């Protein structure tokens, strides 16, 4: 079993959160997978952004605002 750092993106409305997670790689069929704590962190960030609580989401992840590009 090995682990590696990875960044998952969570999009909710006009925000995107970059969440640092740890992927676990094994020789089994469902690899790679997340630690349970990291899965909960992704859910917490998504829920905070849905509520509009950007301050709470920013405590767990790096938050970006999406801006449409006009041509």
Helices and strands as residue ranges (DSSP letters): E 2-12, E 15-25, E 33-34, H 36-51, H 54-60, E 62-65
